[in-house]
Amino acid sequence: MGRLSVIPGIGIAVENRLCRAGIKSCSQLADASPQEIREILGYLARGSDVECWIVRAQEFLREHSL
């Protein structure tokens, strides 16, 4: 549920890299660890607030749950 691009700071390059690694939804991002995301993204993670992305994905899920 929820495309990754709804999370502020996640652009097309990051979304594509995460999708190739199997993280294709906000739910999967919300369940991931910051270390896992950094390992997937490599240099794309530099300067990015990965922890914030995970928190925002969790918030998105809470706000959009049925």
Secondary structure as a PSIPRED ss2 file (coil, helix, strand):
# PSIPRED VFORMAT (PSIPRED V4.0)

   1 M C   1.000  0.000  0.000
   2 G C   1.000  0.000  0.000
   3 R C   1.000  0.000  0.000
   4 L H   0.000  1.000  0.000
   5 S H   0.000  1.000  0.000
   6 V H   0.000  1.000  0.000
   7 I C   1.000  0.000  0.000
   8 P C   1.000  0.000  0.000
   9 G C   1.000  0.000  0.000
  10 I C   1.000  0.000  0.000
  11 G C   1.000  0.000  0.000
  12 I H   0.000  1.000  0.000
  13 A H   0.000  1.000  0.000
  14 V H   0.000  1.000  0.000
  15 E H   0.000  1.000  0.000
  16 N H   0.000  1.000  0.000
  17 R H   0.000  1.000  0.000
  18 L H   0.000  1.000  0.000
  19 C H   0.000  1.000  0.000
  20 R H   0.000  1.000  0.000
  21 A C   1.000  0.000  0.000
  22 G C   1.000  0.000  0.000
  23 I C   1.000  0.000  0.000
  24 K C   1.000  0.000  0.000
  25 S C   1.000  0.000  0.000
  26 C H   0.000  1.000  0.000
  27 S H   0.000  1.000  0.000
  28 Q H   0.000  1.000  0.000
  29 L H   0.000  1.000  0.000
  30 A H   0.000  1.000  0.000
  31 D H   0.000  1.000  0.000
  32 A C   1.000  0.000  0.000
  33 S C   1.000  0.000  0.000
  34 P H   0.000  1.000  0.000
  35 Q H   0.000  1.000  0.000
  36 E H   0.000  1.000  0.000
  37 I H   0.000  1.000  0.000
  38 R H   0.000  1.000  0.000
  39 E H   0.000  1.000  0.000
  40 I H   0.000  1.000  0.000
  41 L H   0.000  1.000  0.000
  42 G H   0.000  1.000  0.000
  43 Y H   0.000  1.000  0.000
  44 L H   0.000  1.000  0.000
  45 A H   0.000  1.000  0.000
  46 R C   1.000  0.000  0.000
  47 G C   1.000  0.000  0.000
  48 S C   1.000  0.000  0.000
  49 D C   1.000  0.000  0.000
  50 V H   0.000  1.000  0.000
  51 E H   0.000  1.000  0.000
  52 C H   0.000  1.000  0.000
  53 W H   0.000  1.000  0.000
  54 I H   0.000  1.000  0.000
  55 V H   0.000  1.000  0.000
  56 R H   0.000  1.000  0.000
  57 A H   0.000  1.000  0.000
  58 Q H   0.000  1.000  0.000
  59 E H   0.000  1.000  0.000
  60 F H   0.000  1.000  0.000
  61 L H   0.000  1.000  0.000
  62 R H   0.000  1.000  0.000
  63 E H   0.000  1.000  0.000
  64 H C   1.000  0.000  0.000
  65 S C   1.000  0.000  0.000
  66 L C   1.000  0.000  0.000
